[in-house]
Amino acid sequence: MVSPKKILPEINNLLNILYDPEKASTAFTRIQELIANFPKKEEQIKEYFSQEDIVLITYADSLVKKDEKPLQTLKFFSETYLKDIFSTIHLLPFFPYSSDDGFSVIDYLSVSPSLGSWEDINQLHKNFKLMFDLVLNHISAQSPWFKAYLQGQKEFKELAIEIDPQTDLSQVTRPRSLPLLTTFTKTSGEKIHLWTTFSADQIDLNFSSINVLIKMIEVLLFYLLKGATIIRLDAIAYLWKKLGTNCIHLKQTHAVVKLFKNILTLVAPKSIIITETNVPHQENISYFGNGYDEAQMVYNFTLPPLLFHTFCSENSEILSDWAKTLILPSAENTFFNFTASHDGIGVRPLEGIITPEALEKLIKIVKENKGQVSYKKNPDGTESPYELNITYVDAFLNKNFLKEQPKRFLASQAIQLAIPGVPAVYIHSLLGSHNWTKGVKLTGRARTINREKLKLDKITTEIENPKTFRGKIFPHYIHLLKTRRKQPAFHPKAPLNVLNIDPKIFAIIRKSTTQTIYALTNISSESFSLVLQKHNIPEYLTDLLSEKTIARKLKLNPYQTVWLTNNNQP
């Protein structure tokens, strides 16, 4: 265990960045009490990550069965099909909520009764590590905390951020095109205007109040007690507000991340913080801090739209150049590699990487494939694309190659699994889900397109039938995952080198002390042949995926992946 004598002074320093000396001192005393009362275990950290770490991203009720709580249904499906394949399950918010499919939390400490109970989550934890969301930027307008604030209760008096509507807020970075302020009326009759970054139902929390900070630290510690190993800091970039700034990535926000990291180092050193910041790459990786003092993982937000662009353009050059930049500040850090999640495909991370014309082509393809586009408001009043709303499977639909859609999609996933980091797979990608356009019509929300609730009996029948669309994806995806997690060269720390073979081929070398893997994917609709030695690839290697020996020449069919290795060759 790390000595408190080393960590506590740093916690005190961080609090003095956030507050005046008197408030900082009060906060420090209260945090020390929380740390002292937390039941600690002696934990030795050998490493945070290995090649066996693979995360499933899912809502508790992504799979449903009649007369059964969804968490019990998820447990059955996971134990039947995913045990010893996925190490961790990211349970998207499962708390009582009022909107945004869970991200407008009413009660942070309860499981929604419609989903199950804490005991159900404990049962799931027996075979999987768990990742929870700490939705700390905002809270539901229907929460008891907010109602107490409206009533003027002392403990919650500073819960929200009140703003004069005449204030110039033009500099504030807006992730949505909705109004920044929402009008409410207190019990006293006073009309107020509150900061609501994401929607009128999501009240931004006022972290300049130490009561708010302490309450969210209590929630954080509660999640650790309930089995969470990884804590996702939702929408963390917008946490701290300061008038006259853009209110994104402020030093105070980074100080809060560092504060949480220090607290976890004391009470649960094996736990991991991951930051969710859907922004351009350099801004995103700033949450690694110096490699030791902030998040151990960040979402690799550039990967989903850049992979999409790569397959649409049938040119791997930009992806290859970008992959060379995936350098981490320390061995404690790694990327959370994903291509799909409960949200859409963010396009801000492509800024400065592809041209506006190339982005417009992606938007056109999404619309042709029955997806939608979400926009954000810019400081000058204009709007620009923020997110492509489509399942990742249907993003890879090409009407000229309809039969190739499963292979094209799986090729993109093979690249995700081969680059350095911890892979994370959204359940609808694993199951080969199409766009849920009916759901969009029902809710009026574009993001609903990849949040369908699937009937377990129907799903299990389809994934076990190789003639169905899901049957052409699920077993092959599982094979990729099973193969990947056994390879030392796919350890998150294993270096990456890019092979520049041809624009139609994305090729990298991953190397550990015991294994070298040459991972090649044909990202085009045409076959490609190469002589191994001409590209400094040894002869007589084994393809881990097909278990075939590749002698001197290699032919890659459209959208084919090979993972070539000679385990005896370091």
DRENLUMBA-957731 format. One line per 4 residues: number of its first residue (from 0); their letters; for each residue x, y, z of C-alpha. Coordinates in Angstrom, 3 decimals. Each point is the difference from the previous one (the first is absolute). Example, Ala and Ser with C-alpha at 12.3 -4.5 7.8 and 13.67 -1.06 7.14 Angstrom:
% residues 2
0> AS> 12.300 -4.500 7.800 | 1.370 3.440 -0.660;
This chain:
% residues 570
0> MVSP> 0.000 0.000 0.000 | 1.143 3.537 -0.715 | 0.747 1.973 3.142 | -2.595 2.660 0.885;
4> KKIL> 2.917 2.229 0.988 | 0.812 0.348 -3.686 | -3.532 0.308 -1.379 | -1.811 2.147 2.574;
8> PEIN> 2.192 3.098 -0.566 | -0.715 -0.244 -3.721 | -3.751 -0.211 0.709 | 0.335 3.120 2.114;
12> NLLN> 1.880 1.797 -2.798 | -2.707 -0.890 -2.529 | -2.746 1.280 2.282 | 1.847 3.321 0.248;
16> ILYD> -0.151 0.240 -3.795 | -3.773 -0.393 0.180 | -0.929 2.072 3.045 | 1.065 2.822 2.258;
20> PEKA> 2.115 -1.092 3.017 | -2.922 -0.243 2.427 | -2.178 -2.109 -2.301 | 2.997 -2.116 -1.027;
24> STAF> 0.784 -0.743 3.646 | -3.600 -1.018 0.696 | -0.090 -2.226 -3.088 | 3.328 -1.599 0.942;
28> TRIQ> -1.272 -0.922 3.465 | -3.166 -1.552 -1.416 | 1.900 -1.967 -2.661 | 2.439 -1.326 2.607;
32> ELIA> -2.982 -1.317 1.963 | -1.382 -1.764 -3.069 | 3.365 -1.600 -0.708 | 0.470 -1.078 3.619;
36> NFPK> -3.444 -1.627 0.104 | 0.359 -1.864 -3.297 | 0.659 -3.756 0.451 | 3.432 -0.469 -1.562;
40> KEEQ> 1.666 -3.128 -1.337 | 3.693 -0.638 -0.393 | 0.365 0.061 -3.784 | 3.170 -0.330 -2.013;
44> IKEY> -0.090 1.272 -3.580 | 2.074 -1.972 -2.488 | -1.648 1.664 -2.967 | -3.356 1.584 -0.749;
48> FSQE> -0.553 -1.677 -3.386 | 0.833 -3.117 -2.015 | -0.938 -1.480 -3.375 | -2.784 -1.896 1.779;
52> DIVL> -1.840 3.232 0.801 | -3.001 0.431 -2.298 | -3.051 2.072 0.975 | -3.625 -0.535 -1.001;
56> ITYA> -2.014 3.249 -0.110 | -3.707 -0.530 0.638 | -3.097 1.349 1.628 | -1.390 -2.210 2.733;
60> DSLV> -3.084 -0.504 -2.176 | 1.551 -0.312 -3.460 | -1.268 -3.585 0.197 | -3.461 -0.712 1.381;
64> KKDE> -2.052 -3.076 0.806 | -3.618 -0.173 1.065 | -0.579 -0.216 3.757 | 3.712 0.385 0.786;
68> KPLQ> 2.011 2.938 1.282 | 2.382 1.214 -2.741 | 3.079 -0.280 2.242 | -0.813 -3.692 0.459;
72> TLKF> -0.416 -0.361 -3.763 | 3.357 1.661 -0.568 | 1.611 -2.335 2.532 | -1.356 -3.060 -1.813;
76> FSET> 1.122 1.208 -3.427 | 3.421 1.074 1.252 | 0.708 -3.243 1.827 | -1.249 -2.062 -2.952;
80> YLKD> 1.763 1.780 -2.858 | 2.574 2.452 1.344 | 1.719 -1.572 3.005 | 3.802 -0.226 -0.382;
84> IFST> -0.237 2.283 -3.032 | -0.890 3.334 1.562 | 1.769 0.921 3.219 | -2.199 2.979 0.869;
88> IHLL> -3.553 1.172 -0.541 | -0.645 3.734 -0.245 | -3.517 0.376 1.342 | -1.302 3.265 -1.379;
92> PFFP> -2.000 1.979 2.599 | -2.377 -2.375 1.743 | -1.285 2.487 2.569 | -3.490 1.520 0.192;
96> YSSD> -0.037 2.725 -2.657 | -2.310 2.435 -1.760 | 1.479 0.362 -3.513 | 2.966 -0.603 -2.318;
100> DGFS> -0.203 -3.780 0.461 | 1.532 0.114 3.456 | 2.293 3.015 -0.144 | -2.459 2.216 1.848;
104> VIDY> 0.377 -1.662 3.400 | -2.691 0.310 2.660 | 1.740 -2.117 2.654 | 3.710 -0.865 -0.238;
108> LSVS> -0.170 -2.635 2.728 | -2.861 -2.194 -1.242 | -0.537 -2.520 -2.766 | -3.101 0.708 -2.052;
112> PSLG> -2.591 -2.546 1.244 | -1.028 -0.715 -3.585 | 3.531 -1.314 -0.687 | 0.666 -2.004 3.138;
116> SWED> 1.938 0.535 3.215 | 3.473 0.429 1.431 | -0.046 -3.741 0.676 | -0.484 -0.610 -3.741;
120> INQL> 3.038 2.169 -0.693 | 1.929 -1.909 2.657 | -0.887 -3.263 -1.764 | 1.254 1.413 -3.299;
124> HKNF> 3.210 1.026 1.756 | 0.798 -3.626 0.864 | 1.201 -0.653 -3.555 | 0.825 3.486 -1.280;
128> KLMF> 1.695 3.134 1.200 | -2.303 3.008 -0.127 | 0.179 3.526 -1.383 | -2.475 2.631 1.247;
132> DLVL> -0.807 3.515 -1.159 | 0.513 2.870 2.401 | -2.370 2.527 -1.584 | 1.496 2.947 1.817;
136> NHIS> -0.572 2.988 -2.283 | -3.764 0.072 0.462 | -2.974 -1.455 1.821 | -3.660 -0.540 -0.832;
140> AQSP> -2.412 2.870 0.526 | -2.214 -2.605 1.692 | 2.619 -1.074 2.539 | -0.568 0.493 3.749;
144> WFKA> 3.227 2.012 0.104 | -1.328 2.507 -2.515 | -3.381 0.180 1.712 | 1.819 0.754 3.261;
148> YLQG> 1.901 2.743 -1.806 | -3.247 1.569 -1.262 | -1.338 -0.149 3.556 | 3.065 1.868 1.261;
152> QKEF> 1.277 -2.738 2.309 | 3.364 1.052 1.432 | 1.951 -3.118 -1.033 | -1.081 0.406 -3.642;
156> KELA> -0.141 3.805 -0.214 | 2.964 0.166 -2.411 | -0.803 -3.150 -1.986 | -0.662 1.724 -3.346;
160> IEID> 1.579 2.871 -1.931 | -2.178 3.112 -0.139 | 0.762 2.425 -2.836 | -1.397 3.411 -0.936;
164> PQTD> -1.491 -0.575 -3.472 | 1.583 3.288 -1.141 | 3.485 -1.450 0.567 | 2.138 -0.354 -3.116;
168> LSQV> 0.452 -3.766 -0.396 | 1.084 0.037 -3.636 | 3.451 -1.425 0.817 | -1.420 -3.129 1.614;
172> TRPR> 0.680 -3.150 -2.000 | -3.314 -1.587 -0.922 | -0.293 -3.742 -0.632 | -3.651 0.405 -0.986;
176> SLPL> -2.220 2.478 -1.831 | -2.376 0.289 2.976 | -0.189 3.106 2.251 | 2.738 0.185 2.625;
180> LTTF> -2.312 1.430 2.685 | -3.329 -1.357 1.222 | -2.547 1.901 2.117 | -1.277 -1.483 3.269;
184> TKTS> -2.027 1.352 2.913 | 1.018 -0.606 3.596 | -2.528 -0.898 2.679 | 0.338 3.569 1.226;
188> GEKI> -1.305 1.230 -3.356 | 3.379 1.330 -1.163 | 0.604 -0.557 -3.707 | 3.524 -1.165 -0.832;
192> HLWT> 2.018 -0.877 -3.097 | 2.175 -3.091 0.365 | 2.931 -1.363 -1.965 | -1.133 -3.082 -1.976;
196> TFSA> 2.720 -1.075 -2.412 | -1.769 -3.024 -1.467 | -3.751 0.449 0.481 | -2.617 1.752 2.120;
200> DQID> -0.374 -3.200 2.028 | 3.732 -0.236 0.789 | 1.011 2.591 2.603 | 3.730 0.724 0.053;
204> LNFS> 1.485 -0.514 3.450 | 1.839 2.854 1.658 | 3.425 -1.363 0.961 | 1.031 3.341 1.444;
208> SINV> -2.088 -1.234 2.938 | 1.932 -2.381 2.251 | -3.296 -1.679 0.920 | -0.402 -1.028 -3.647;
212> LIKM> 3.596 -1.235 -0.180 | -0.336 -2.063 3.176 | -3.299 -1.523 -1.117 | 1.519 -1.155 -3.287;
216> IEVL> 3.041 -1.433 1.785 | -2.423 -1.938 2.204 | -1.667 -1.357 -3.143 | 3.398 -0.930 -1.437;
220> LFYL> 0.934 -1.958 3.126 | -3.423 -1.651 0.084 | 0.537 -1.348 -3.526 | 3.318 -1.515 1.059;
224> LKGA> -1.768 -1.790 2.852 | -2.566 -1.311 -2.485 | 2.669 -1.659 -2.139 | 1.052 2.576 -2.568;
228> TIIR> 3.608 -0.366 -1.129 | -0.171 2.661 -2.707 | -1.705 3.356 0.553 | -1.039 1.943 -3.101;
232> LDAI> -0.091 3.755 0.526 | -2.870 0.984 -2.261 | 0.195 3.341 -1.855 | 2.904 0.977 2.232;
236> AYLW> 1.355 2.679 -2.364 | -2.872 2.382 0.846 | 0.124 -0.457 3.778 | 1.329 3.390 1.180;
240> KKLG> -1.592 3.271 -1.103 | 1.758 3.356 0.050 | -1.551 3.014 -1.667 | 2.190 1.572 -2.659;
244> TNCI> 1.453 -3.363 -1.070 | -1.131 -2.769 -2.364 | -0.853 -2.162 3.061 | 1.649 -3.122 -1.414;
248> HLKQ> 3.204 -1.712 1.196 | 0.560 2.648 2.666 | 2.882 -0.521 2.442 | -2.559 -0.505 2.760;
252> THAV> -1.542 -2.872 -1.948 | 3.390 -1.674 -0.288 | 0.512 0.640 3.713 | -3.224 -1.900 0.791;
256> VKLF> 1.167 -2.969 -2.102 | 3.336 0.057 1.845 | -1.842 0.208 3.299 | -2.089 -3.074 -0.791;
260> KNIL> 3.110 -1.870 -1.180 | 1.803 0.764 3.274 | -2.966 -1.120 2.074 | -0.217 -3.278 -1.916;
264> TLVA> 3.748 -0.532 0.395 | -0.535 0.044 3.763 | -3.181 -2.049 0.317 | -0.024 -2.298 -3.058;
268> PKSI> 3.293 0.141 -1.910 | -1.037 -2.647 -2.542 | -2.954 2.094 -1.147 | 0.157 1.945 -3.261;
272> IITE> -1.289 3.386 -1.081 | -1.040 0.496 -3.613 | -0.976 3.408 -1.355 | -2.706 0.509 -2.618;
276> TNVP> 0.906 3.068 -2.091 | -1.316 -0.071 -3.558 | 2.411 2.635 -1.304 | 3.013 0.233 -2.352;
280> HQEN> 2.848 -2.394 0.755 | 2.466 2.329 1.741 | -2.713 1.380 2.275 | -1.149 -3.534 0.743;
284> ISYF> 3.381 -1.377 1.031 | 0.631 2.989 2.277 | -1.951 -2.007 2.600 | 2.940 -2.383 0.331;
288> GNGY> 1.659 2.908 1.804 | 3.690 -0.746 0.471 | -0.696 -3.709 -0.331 | -0.432 -0.615 3.716;
292> DEAQ> -2.205 2.700 1.496 | -3.250 -0.192 -2.027 | -1.930 -2.691 -1.880 | 1.547 -3.368 -0.729;
296> MVYN> -2.201 -0.315 -3.096 | -1.620 2.367 -2.479 | -2.480 -0.851 -2.723 | 1.734 -0.181 -3.373;
300> FTLP> -2.619 2.256 -1.583 | 1.835 0.479 -3.284 | -0.087 -3.709 -0.814 | -3.728 -0.493 -0.850;
304> PLLF> -0.366 2.794 -2.592 | 3.503 -0.504 -1.425 | -0.559 -3.722 -0.552 | -3.302 0.849 -1.676;
308> HTFC> 1.770 2.495 -2.269 | 2.727 -2.553 -0.776 | -2.404 -2.622 -1.290 | -2.144 2.516 -1.866;
312> SENS> 3.028 1.469 -1.800 | 1.719 -3.398 -0.356 | 3.207 1.723 1.000 | 1.899 -0.780 3.209;
316> EILS> 2.628 2.745 -0.214 | -1.602 2.466 2.442 | -0.808 -2.790 2.462 | 3.580 -1.290 -0.232;
320> DWAK> 1.468 3.457 0.611 | -2.322 0.547 2.941 | 0.827 -3.402 1.505 | 3.650 1.053 0.205;
324> TLIL> -1.015 2.765 2.425 | -1.550 -2.358 2.581 | 2.740 0.627 2.529 | -0.818 -0.214 3.689;
328> PSAE> 1.547 2.137 2.757 | 0.619 -2.961 2.326 | -0.396 -3.740 0.447 | -2.995 0.717 2.267;
332> NTFF> -2.025 1.341 -2.936 | -1.758 -1.543 -2.936 | -2.767 0.765 -2.485 | -3.556 -1.261 0.285;
336> NFTA> -0.423 -1.120 -3.603 | -3.590 -0.066 -1.185 | -1.850 0.496 -3.256 | -3.558 0.226 1.305;
340> SHDG> -1.768 0.861 3.210 | -3.426 1.073 1.214 | 0.680 3.348 -1.693 | 0.652 0.646 -3.665;
344> IGVR> 3.287 0.346 -1.867 | 1.526 3.288 1.125 | 1.588 2.017 -2.802 | 1.733 2.775 1.955;
348> PLEG> 2.980 -2.332 0.555 | 0.577 0.120 -3.776 | 0.750 3.730 0.090 | 3.347 0.611 -1.677;
352> IITP> 0.238 -3.629 -1.141 | -2.332 -0.178 -3.005 | -1.304 2.775 -2.238 | -3.473 1.548 0.288;
356> EALE> -0.760 -1.516 -3.414 | 0.882 -3.479 1.284 | -2.265 0.526 3.007 | -2.854 0.999 -2.279;
360> KLIK> 0.439 -3.295 -1.850 | -0.343 -1.891 3.276 | -3.144 1.961 0.835 | -1.440 -0.848 -3.408;
364> IVKE> 0.691 -3.706 0.527 | -1.623 0.056 3.452 | -3.148 1.584 -1.417 | -0.062 -2.475 -2.898;
368> NKGQ> 0.216 -2.814 2.528 | -3.025 1.381 1.910 | 1.999 1.633 2.770 | -0.210 3.566 1.302;
372> VSYK> 2.363 2.860 0.857 | 0.002 2.024 3.234 | 1.289 3.576 0.124 | 1.523 2.301 2.603;
376> KNPD> -0.172 3.775 0.299 | 3.200 1.998 -0.606 | 0.941 3.278 1.766 | -0.854 1.975 -3.168;
380> GTES> -3.537 -1.395 -0.018 | 0.578 -2.473 -2.839 | -0.410 -3.758 0.322 | 2.397 -2.783 -0.928;
384> PYEL> -0.201 -3.818 0.020 | 0.645 -1.530 3.388 | -1.009 -3.627 -0.312 | -1.050 -2.602 -2.570;
388> NITY> -2.947 -1.993 1.311 | 0.077 -3.480 -1.477 | 0.931 -3.477 1.191 | 3.625 -0.707 -0.838;
392> VDAF> -1.151 -3.091 -1.893 | -2.212 2.033 -2.329 | 2.647 2.690 -0.426 | 1.898 -2.715 -1.882;
396> LNKN> -2.827 -0.739 -2.406 | 1.040 0.513 -3.617 | -2.820 -0.515 -2.469 | 2.491 -1.118 -2.649;
400> FLKE> 1.230 -2.781 2.288 | -3.042 -0.986 2.042 | 1.185 -3.550 0.670 | 3.322 1.309 1.276;
404> QPKR> -1.510 2.085 2.835 | 0.782 -2.524 2.775 | 3.589 -0.484 -1.213 | 0.516 3.741 -0.461;
408> FLAS> -1.249 0.705 3.498 | 2.039 -2.817 1.580 | 3.126 1.251 -1.759 | -0.421 3.337 1.769;
412> QAIQ> -0.334 -1.809 3.312 | 3.142 -2.038 -0.645 | 1.949 3.252 -0.342 | -1.494 1.280 3.251;
416> LAIP> 1.141 -3.190 1.739 | 3.524 0.156 -1.423 | 1.085 3.522 0.978 | 1.365 0.737 3.507;
420> GVPA> -2.557 0.429 2.747 | -2.877 -1.744 1.745 | -2.757 -0.870 -2.500 | -3.604 0.772 0.823;
424> VYIH> -2.897 -1.474 -1.962 | -3.528 1.395 -0.009 | -2.574 -2.766 0.279 | -1.779 1.071 -3.200;
428> SLLG> 3.262 -0.334 -1.935 | 0.610 -3.450 1.463 | -3.534 -1.050 -0.942 | 0.028 1.571 -3.470;
432> SHNW> -2.898 2.395 0.598 | -1.497 2.117 -2.761 | -1.328 3.538 0.456 | -3.050 0.207 2.239;
436> TKGV> -1.760 2.657 -2.059 | -3.334 -0.877 1.588 | 1.454 0.972 3.372 | 1.094 3.389 -1.328;
440> KLTG> -3.559 0.677 -1.136 | -1.367 -1.060 3.384 | 2.346 2.164 2.091 | 0.870 2.814 -2.391;
444> RART> 3.667 -0.421 0.993 | 2.676 -0.855 -2.535 | 2.094 -1.965 2.502 | -2.795 -2.525 0.449;
448> INRE> 1.088 -1.500 -3.319 | 2.563 -2.245 1.729 | -1.739 -0.573 3.322 | -2.604 -2.630 -0.875;
452> KLKL> -1.131 -2.419 2.719 | 0.381 -3.489 -1.449 | -2.037 -3.080 0.890 | 2.345 -2.661 1.349;
456> DKIT> -1.728 -3.022 -1.553 | 0.017 1.553 -3.474 | 3.626 1.104 0.313 | 1.324 -3.364 1.136;
460> TEIE> -1.789 -1.716 -2.863 | 1.486 2.406 -2.543 | 3.604 0.030 1.237 | 0.078 -3.800 -0.079;
464> NPKT> -1.295 -0.152 -3.595 | 2.816 0.668 -2.523 | -2.562 0.908 -2.666 | -1.265 3.050 1.884;
468> FRGK> 1.726 3.385 -0.087 | 0.790 -0.190 3.708 | 1.286 -3.526 -0.527 | 2.466 1.339 -2.549;
472> IFPH> 1.435 2.408 2.563 | -0.252 -1.303 3.585 | 1.972 -3.291 -0.229 | 2.705 1.612 -2.133;
476> YIHL> 0.282 2.927 2.407 | 0.304 -2.449 2.909 | 2.763 -1.816 -1.888 | 1.905 3.276 -0.395;
480> LKTR> -0.346 0.736 3.712 | 0.966 -3.512 1.128 | 3.074 0.066 -2.210 | 1.063 3.492 0.988;
484> RKQP> -0.060 -0.474 3.762 | 2.522 -2.890 -0.210 | 2.721 2.013 -1.762 | 2.765 1.646 2.078;
488> AFHP> 0.780 2.270 -2.957 | -3.420 1.605 0.426 | 0.826 1.106 3.540 | -0.863 3.713 0.330;
492> KAPL> 3.667 0.759 0.736 | 1.302 -1.875 -3.064 | 1.445 2.496 -2.504 | -1.574 0.739 -3.371;
496> NVLN> 1.820 0.512 -3.284 | -1.805 0.869 -3.217 | 0.796 -1.809 -3.229 | -0.557 2.141 -3.102;
500> IDPK> -0.913 -2.734 -2.464 | -2.769 1.564 -2.089 | -2.866 2.462 0.568 | -2.421 -2.926 -0.241;
504> IFAI> 1.664 -1.780 2.913 | 0.173 1.055 3.627 | 3.013 -1.843 1.378 | 1.690 0.172 3.386;
508> IRKS> 2.503 -1.973 2.037 | -0.652 -0.690 3.685 | 2.844 -1.511 1.982 | 0.411 -1.336 3.533;
512> TTQT> 3.016 -1.738 1.498 | -1.392 -3.381 -1.070 | -1.995 0.685 -3.153 | -0.192 2.107 -3.146;
516> IYAL> -3.266 0.471 -1.894 | -0.326 1.484 -3.476 | -3.617 1.207 -0.160 | -1.169 0.756 -3.539;
520> TNIS> -3.505 1.015 -1.090 | -1.193 0.603 -3.547 | -2.240 3.056 0.392 | -1.066 -0.068 -3.659;
524> SESF> -2.463 -1.807 -2.248 | 2.819 -1.433 -2.122 | 2.323 -2.946 0.566 | 3.646 0.771 0.696;
528> SLVL> 3.081 -2.213 -0.233 | 3.436 0.573 1.459 | 3.337 -1.759 0.359 | 0.804 -0.113 3.697;
532> QKHN> 3.752 0.576 -0.161 | -0.394 3.111 -2.139 | -1.680 1.615 2.998 | 2.409 -1.370 2.630;
536> IPEY> -2.515 -2.586 1.148 | 1.538 -3.423 0.702 | -1.083 -3.017 -1.994 | -1.845 -3.017 1.367;
540> LTDL> -2.185 1.681 2.551 | -3.281 -1.226 1.486 | -3.200 1.995 -0.346 | -1.521 -0.125 3.451;
544> LSEK> -3.502 0.531 -1.361 | -0.106 -2.696 -2.677 | 2.764 -2.192 1.501 | 1.523 -0.252 -3.479;
548> TIAR> 3.699 0.233 -0.799 | 0.972 2.870 -2.262 | 3.143 -0.853 -1.948 | 1.405 2.689 -2.293;
552> KLKL> -2.987 1.698 -1.548 | -3.147 1.301 1.622 | -3.290 0.694 -1.736 | -2.438 2.164 1.940;
556> NPYQ> -3.580 -0.199 -1.185 | -2.238 3.081 0.325 | -0.384 0.892 3.696 | 2.163 -2.899 1.155;
560> TVWL> 2.172 0.167 3.129 | 2.994 -2.145 0.877 | 1.939 -0.052 3.244 | 3.301 -1.596 -0.977;
564> TNNN> 2.402 -1.312 2.606 | 2.807 -2.356 0.791 | -0.173 -0.472 3.732 | 3.577 -1.239 0.093;
568> QP> 1.241 3.230 -1.508 | 0.373 2.833 2.542;
